[in-house]
Amino acid sequence: MIQEPAATTRPTPDDYDPLAEAKLLLRVGRAASLATLTAEGAPFATLVNIATAPDGAPILLMSRLAAHTRQLERDPRLSLLIVQTGEGDPLAHPRLTVSGRAARAEDADARDRLRARFLARHPKSALYADFGDFSFWRVEVALAHLNGGFGRTGNFNAATILTSVGDADALLASEQGALAHMNADHADALALYAAAFTGKSGADWVATGLDPEGLDLMRGDEAARIVFPRRAQTPGELRAVLVELAEVARELLQPS
Protein backbone atom coordinates (compact mmCIF):
# COMPACT_ATOMS: atom_id res chain seq x y z
CA MET A 1 0.00 0.00 0.00
CA ILE A 2 1.38 3.40 -0.99
CA GLN A 3 1.93 5.75 1.91
CA GLU A 4 1.36 9.44 1.20
CA PRO A 5 3.95 11.74 2.77
CA ALA A 6 3.36 15.37 3.47
CA ALA A 7 4.76 17.78 0.90
CA THR A 8 8.46 18.08 1.64
CA THR A 9 11.47 19.47 -0.16
CA ARG A 10 15.19 19.64 0.27
CA PRO A 11 16.84 23.04 0.62
CA THR A 12 16.75 24.91 -2.71
CA PRO A 13 17.62 28.42 -3.88
CA ASP A 14 15.26 31.06 -2.54
CA ASP A 15 13.80 31.83 -5.98
CA TYR A 16 13.04 28.19 -6.86
CA ASP A 17 9.48 26.89 -6.33
CA PRO A 18 9.49 23.08 -6.59
CA LEU A 19 5.71 22.77 -6.33
CA ALA A 20 5.18 25.24 -9.16
CA GLU A 21 7.72 23.34 -11.26
CA ALA A 22 6.01 20.01 -10.53
CA LYS A 23 2.56 21.37 -11.41
CA LEU A 24 3.91 22.85 -14.63
CA LEU A 25 5.49 19.58 -15.73
CA LEU A 26 2.26 17.75 -14.96
CA ARG A 27 0.25 20.13 -17.14
CA VAL A 28 2.57 20.64 -20.12
CA GLY A 29 3.78 17.06 -20.52
CA ARG A 30 2.43 15.40 -23.67
CA ALA A 31 4.13 12.03 -23.29
CA ALA A 32 5.48 9.96 -20.42
CA SER A 33 7.30 6.75 -19.68
CA LEU A 34 4.75 4.37 -18.20
CA ALA A 35 5.88 1.65 -15.78
CA THR A 36 3.55 -1.25 -15.02
CA LEU A 37 3.99 -4.70 -13.48
CA THR A 38 4.04 -7.98 -15.37
CA ALA A 39 2.26 -11.09 -14.13
CA GLU A 40 5.56 -12.11 -12.52
CA GLY A 41 5.85 -8.77 -10.75
CA ALA A 42 8.67 -7.48 -12.91
CA PRO A 43 8.75 -3.79 -13.95
CA PHE A 44 7.70 -3.07 -17.53
CA ALA A 45 8.33 0.36 -19.09
CA THR A 46 6.85 1.84 -22.26
CA LEU A 47 5.92 5.22 -23.75
CA VAL A 48 2.42 6.72 -23.79
CA ASN A 49 0.76 10.02 -24.65
CA ILE A 50 -0.83 11.86 -21.74
CA ALA A 51 -3.23 14.71 -21.06
CA THR A 52 -4.68 15.94 -17.78
CA ALA A 53 -8.14 16.16 -16.25
CA PRO A 54 -9.19 19.53 -14.81
CA ASP A 55 -7.67 18.59 -11.44
CA GLY A 56 -4.38 17.60 -13.06
CA ALA A 57 -4.81 13.83 -12.92
CA PRO A 58 -3.12 12.25 -15.97
CA ILE A 59 -5.35 10.80 -18.69
CA LEU A 60 -4.25 7.86 -20.84
CA LEU A 61 -5.71 6.45 -24.06
CA MET A 62 -4.69 2.82 -24.44
CA SER A 63 -5.45 -0.20 -26.57
CA ARG A 64 -6.15 -3.55 -24.98
CA LEU A 65 -3.79 -5.02 -27.57
CA ALA A 66 -0.94 -3.33 -25.69
CA ALA A 67 0.84 -5.33 -22.99
CA HIS A 68 0.75 -2.44 -20.51
CA THR A 69 -3.05 -2.18 -20.77
CA ARG A 70 -3.52 -5.85 -19.94
CA GLN A 71 -1.07 -5.47 -17.06
CA LEU A 72 -3.06 -2.54 -15.65
CA GLU A 73 -6.26 -4.57 -15.92
CA ARG A 74 -4.61 -7.13 -13.67
CA ASP A 75 -2.74 -4.74 -11.36
CA PRO A 76 -3.65 -1.03 -11.60
CA ARG A 77 -0.49 0.23 -9.90
CA LEU A 78 1.70 2.37 -12.15
CA SER A 79 4.29 5.09 -12.35
CA LEU A 80 4.68 7.83 -14.95
CA LEU A 81 7.88 9.72 -15.69
CA ILE A 82 7.33 13.11 -17.34
CA VAL A 83 10.54 14.67 -18.64
CA GLN A 84 11.45 18.14 -19.88
CA THR A 85 14.15 17.82 -22.50
CA GLY A 86 16.71 20.36 -23.66
CA GLU A 87 20.31 20.95 -24.55
CA GLY A 88 23.20 19.64 -22.48
CA ASP A 89 23.13 16.98 -19.78
CA PRO A 90 19.67 15.32 -19.70
CA LEU A 91 19.97 15.04 -15.92
CA ALA A 92 20.16 18.82 -15.59
CA HIS A 93 16.55 19.17 -16.80
CA PRO A 94 13.47 18.70 -14.59
CA ARG A 95 11.41 15.52 -14.49
CA LEU A 96 8.41 14.41 -12.50
CA THR A 97 7.59 10.89 -11.33
CA VAL A 98 3.91 10.26 -10.59
CA SER A 99 2.82 7.13 -8.73
CA GLY A 100 -0.72 5.87 -8.31
CA ARG A 101 -3.37 3.60 -9.80
CA ALA A 102 -5.09 3.60 -13.17
CA ALA A 103 -8.88 3.43 -13.47
CA ARG A 104 -10.66 2.89 -16.77
CA ALA A 105 -13.54 5.26 -17.55
CA GLU A 106 -16.49 2.89 -17.55
CA ASP A 107 -19.57 5.12 -17.84
CA ALA A 108 -20.29 7.27 -20.88
CA ASP A 109 -20.16 10.64 -19.09
CA ALA A 110 -16.75 9.96 -17.55
CA ARG A 111 -15.43 8.70 -20.87
CA ASP A 112 -16.71 11.76 -22.73
CA ARG A 113 -15.04 14.12 -20.25
CA LEU A 114 -11.68 12.37 -20.51
CA ARG A 115 -12.04 12.07 -24.29
CA ALA A 116 -12.59 15.81 -24.73
CA ARG A 117 -9.55 16.71 -22.64
CA PHE A 118 -7.29 14.11 -24.28
CA LEU A 119 -8.23 14.89 -27.89
CA ALA A 120 -7.81 18.62 -27.29
CA ARG A 121 -4.19 17.85 -26.43
CA HIS A 122 -3.74 15.07 -29.03
CA PRO A 123 -6.16 15.78 -31.91
CA LYS A 124 -4.62 13.15 -34.20
CA SER A 125 -5.69 10.48 -31.71
CA ALA A 126 -9.28 11.04 -32.91
CA LEU A 127 -8.38 8.71 -35.80
CA TYR A 128 -8.45 5.69 -33.49
CA ALA A 129 -9.81 6.83 -30.11
CA ASP A 130 -13.23 5.26 -30.74
CA PHE A 131 -11.95 1.89 -31.94
CA GLY A 132 -13.39 -0.95 -29.88
CA ASP A 133 -10.09 -1.96 -28.27
CA PHE A 134 -9.25 1.57 -27.05
CA SER A 135 -10.34 3.06 -23.75
CA PHE A 136 -9.62 6.13 -21.66
CA TRP A 137 -8.03 5.81 -18.23
CA ARG A 138 -7.56 8.26 -15.39
CA VAL A 139 -4.56 8.03 -13.06
CA GLU A 140 -5.55 8.33 -9.41
CA VAL A 141 -2.43 10.08 -8.14
CA ALA A 142 -0.95 9.04 -4.81
CA LEU A 143 2.52 10.57 -4.84
CA ALA A 144 4.65 12.80 -7.03
CA HIS A 145 8.42 13.21 -6.89
CA LEU A 146 10.13 16.13 -8.61
CA ASN A 147 13.76 16.13 -9.61
CA GLY A 148 14.26 19.64 -10.91
CA GLY A 149 17.92 19.19 -11.74
CA PHE A 150 20.92 18.95 -9.47
CA GLY A 151 20.02 19.82 -5.88
CA ARG A 152 16.37 20.60 -6.61
CA THR A 153 13.82 18.04 -5.42
CA GLY A 154 10.36 17.85 -3.96
CA ASN A 155 7.89 15.20 -2.77
CA PHE A 156 4.17 15.88 -2.91
CA ASN A 157 1.01 14.01 -2.01
CA ALA A 158 -2.10 14.10 -4.19
CA ALA A 159 -3.78 16.88 -2.23
CA THR A 160 -0.75 19.11 -2.78
CA ILE A 161 0.03 18.58 -6.45
CA LEU A 162 -3.52 18.26 -7.79
CA THR A 163 -5.89 21.18 -8.30
CA SER A 164 -8.97 21.38 -6.11
CA VAL A 165 -12.07 21.56 -8.34
CA GLY A 166 -14.86 20.86 -5.84
CA ASP A 167 -15.87 24.52 -5.81
CA ALA A 168 -15.58 25.05 -9.56
CA ASP A 169 -18.53 23.16 -11.05
CA ALA A 170 -19.76 26.26 -12.88
CA LEU A 171 -16.37 26.89 -14.42
CA LEU A 172 -15.89 23.30 -15.56
CA ALA A 173 -19.40 23.15 -17.00
CA SER A 174 -18.53 26.14 -19.17
CA GLU A 175 -15.11 24.85 -20.24
CA GLN A 176 -15.90 23.73 -23.78
CA GLY A 177 -17.83 26.89 -24.60
CA ALA A 178 -15.14 29.10 -23.11
CA LEU A 179 -12.39 27.33 -25.05
CA ALA A 180 -14.34 27.59 -28.31
CA HIS A 181 -14.92 31.31 -27.70
CA MET A 182 -11.27 32.02 -26.92
CA ASN A 183 -10.04 30.10 -29.95
CA ALA A 184 -12.55 31.71 -32.32
CA ASP A 185 -12.50 35.29 -31.08
CA HIS A 186 -9.40 35.85 -28.94
CA ALA A 187 -6.49 34.16 -30.71
CA ASP A 188 -4.53 37.40 -30.35
CA ALA A 189 -4.92 37.26 -26.57
CA LEU A 190 -3.67 33.66 -26.47
CA ALA A 191 -0.54 34.68 -28.37
CA LEU A 192 -0.14 37.60 -25.97
CA TYR A 193 -0.34 35.31 -22.93
CA ALA A 194 2.18 32.88 -24.40
CA ALA A 195 4.69 35.58 -25.26
CA ALA A 196 4.43 37.49 -21.98
CA PHE A 197 4.19 34.64 -19.47
CA THR A 198 6.10 31.78 -21.10
CA GLY A 199 8.51 33.57 -23.44
CA LYS A 200 7.13 31.68 -26.44
CA SER A 201 6.38 34.17 -29.18
CA GLY A 202 4.33 33.57 -32.29
CA ALA A 203 0.73 33.12 -33.34
CA ASP A 204 -1.57 30.10 -33.81
CA TRP A 205 -1.83 29.19 -30.11
CA VAL A 206 -4.94 27.17 -29.25
CA ALA A 207 -6.55 26.92 -25.81
CA THR A 208 -7.00 23.22 -24.99
CA GLY A 209 -8.10 23.19 -21.35
CA LEU A 210 -8.82 25.34 -18.35
CA ASP A 211 -9.19 24.85 -14.61
CA PRO A 212 -9.31 27.06 -11.52
CA GLU A 213 -5.54 27.54 -11.54
CA GLY A 214 -4.69 28.08 -15.18
CA LEU A 215 -5.13 27.81 -18.93
CA ASP A 216 -3.47 25.19 -21.16
CA LEU A 217 -2.27 26.17 -24.64
CA MET A 218 -0.96 24.27 -27.66
CA ARG A 219 0.74 25.32 -30.87
CA GLY A 220 1.48 22.32 -33.04
CA ASP A 221 3.52 20.02 -30.80
CA GLU A 222 4.43 22.79 -28.35
CA ALA A 223 2.58 23.11 -25.04
CA ALA A 224 2.36 26.03 -22.63
CA ARG A 225 0.64 26.73 -19.33
CA ILE A 226 -0.67 30.13 -18.21
CA VAL A 227 -0.93 30.21 -14.42
CA PHE A 228 -3.67 32.45 -13.04
CA PRO A 229 -2.79 35.07 -10.39
CA ARG A 230 -5.73 33.78 -8.31
CA ARG A 231 -8.27 30.96 -8.50
CA ALA A 232 -11.18 31.27 -10.94
CA GLN A 233 -14.23 29.26 -9.88
CA THR A 234 -16.94 30.69 -12.15
CA PRO A 235 -17.14 31.92 -15.75
CA GLY A 236 -17.32 35.48 -14.46
CA GLU A 237 -14.16 35.08 -12.40
CA LEU A 238 -12.45 33.50 -15.42
CA ARG A 239 -13.30 36.47 -17.62
CA ALA A 240 -11.97 38.89 -15.00
CA VAL A 241 -8.70 36.97 -14.66
CA LEU A 242 -8.18 36.75 -18.43
CA VAL A 243 -8.77 40.50 -18.86
CA GLU A 244 -6.32 41.22 -16.05
CA LEU A 245 -3.72 38.90 -17.58
CA ALA A 246 -4.07 40.61 -20.96
CA GLU A 247 -3.43 44.01 -19.36
CA VAL A 248 -0.38 42.75 -17.50
CA ALA A 249 0.92 41.00 -20.63
CA ARG A 250 0.70 44.18 -22.69
CA GLU A 251 2.65 46.05 -20.04
CA LEU A 252 5.32 43.38 -19.91
CA LEU A 253 5.74 43.37 -23.69
CA GLN A 254 5.90 47.14 -24.11
CA PRO A 255 9.30 48.32 -25.38
CA SER A 256 11.32 49.89 -22.60
MARDOLO-553391 format. One line per 10 residues: for each residue x, y, z of C-alpha. Coordinates in steps of 0.25 Angstrom, whole numbers. Example, Ala and Ser with C-alpha at 12.3 -4.5 7.8 and 13.67 -1.06 7.14 Angstrom:
49,-18,31  55,-4,29
This chain:
0,0,0  6,14,-4  8,23,8  5,38,5  16,47,11  13,61,14  19,71,4  34,72,7  46,78,-1  61,79,1
67,92,2  67,100,-11  70,114,-16  61,124,-10  55,127,-24  52,113,-27  38,108,-25  38,92,-26  23,91,-25  21,101,-37
31,93,-45  24,80,-42  10,85,-46  16,91,-59  22,78,-63  9,71,-60  1,81,-69  10,83,-80  15,68,-82  10,62,-95
17,48,-93  22,40,-82  29,27,-79  19,17,-73  24,7,-63  14,-5,-60  16,-19,-54  16,-32,-61  9,-44,-57  22,-48,-50
23,-35,-43  35,-30,-52  35,-15,-56  31,-12,-70  33,1,-76  27,7,-89  24,21,-95  10,27,-95  3,40,-99  -3,47,-87
-13,59,-84  -19,64,-71  -33,65,-65  -37,78,-59  -31,74,-46  -18,70,-52  -19,55,-52  -12,49,-64  -21,43,-75  -17,31,-83
-23,26,-96  -19,11,-98  -22,-1,-106  -25,-14,-100  -15,-20,-110  -4,-13,-103  3,-21,-92  3,-10,-82  -12,-9,-83  -14,-23,-80
-4,-22,-68  -12,-10,-63  -25,-18,-64  -18,-29,-55  -11,-19,-45  -15,-4,-46  -2,1,-40  7,9,-49  17,20,-49  19,31,-60
32,39,-63  29,52,-69  42,59,-75  46,73,-80  57,71,-90  67,81,-95  81,84,-98  93,79,-90  93,68,-79  79,61,-79
80,60,-64  81,75,-62  66,77,-67  54,75,-58  46,62,-58  34,58,-50  30,44,-45  16,41,-42  11,29,-35  -3,23,-33
-13,14,-39  -20,14,-53  -36,14,-54  -43,12,-67  -54,21,-70  -66,12,-70  -78,20,-71  -81,29,-84  -81,43,-76  -67,40,-70
-62,35,-83  -67,47,-91  -60,56,-81  -47,49,-82  -48,48,-97  -50,63,-99  -38,67,-91  -29,56,-97  -33,60,-112  -31,74,-109
-17,71,-106  -15,60,-116  -25,63,-128  -18,53,-137  -23,42,-127  -37,44,-132  -34,35,-143  -34,23,-134  -39,27,-120  -53,21,-123
-48,8,-128  -54,-4,-120  -40,-8,-113  -37,6,-108  -41,12,-95  -38,25,-87  -32,23,-73  -30,33,-62  -18,32,-52  -22,33,-38
-10,40,-33  -4,36,-19  10,42,-19  19,51,-28  34,53,-28  41,65,-34  55,65,-38  57,79,-44  72,77,-47  84,76,-38
80,79,-24  65,82,-26  55,72,-22  41,71,-16  32,61,-11  17,64,-12  4,56,-8  -8,56,-17  -15,68,-9  -3,76,-11
0,74,-26  -14,73,-31  -24,85,-33  -36,86,-24  -48,86,-33  -59,83,-23  -63,98,-23  -62,100,-38  -74,93,-44  -79,105,-52
-65,108,-58  -64,93,-62  -78,93,-68  -74,105,-77  -60,99,-81  -64,95,-95  -71,108,-98  -61,116,-92  -50,109,-100  -57,110,-113
-60,125,-111  -45,128,-108  -40,120,-120  -50,127,-129  -50,141,-124  -38,143,-116  -26,137,-123  -18,150,-121  -20,149,-106  -15,135,-106
-2,139,-113  -1,150,-104  -1,141,-92  9,132,-98  19,142,-101  18,150,-88  17,139,-78  24,127,-84  34,134,-94  29,127,-106
26,137,-117  17,134,-129  3,132,-133  -6,120,-135  -7,117,-120  -20,109,-117  -26,108,-103  -28,93,-100  -32,93,-85  -35,101,-73
-37,99,-58  -37,108,-46  -22,110,-46  -19,112,-61  -21,111,-76  -14,101,-85  -9,105,-99  -4,97,-111  3,101,-123  6,89,-132
14,80,-123  18,91,-113  10,92,-100  9,104,-91  3,107,-77  -3,121,-73  -4,121,-58  -15,130,-52  -11,140,-42  -23,135,-33
-33,124,-34  -45,125,-44  -57,117,-40  -68,123,-49  -69,128,-63  -69,142,-58  -57,140,-50  -50,134,-62  -53,146,-70  -48,156,-60
-35,148,-59  -33,147,-74  -35,162,-75  -25,165,-64  -15,156,-70  -16,162,-84  -14,176,-77  -2,171,-70  4,164,-83  3,177,-91
11,184,-80  21,174,-80  23,173,-95  24,189,-96  37,193,-102  45,200,-90
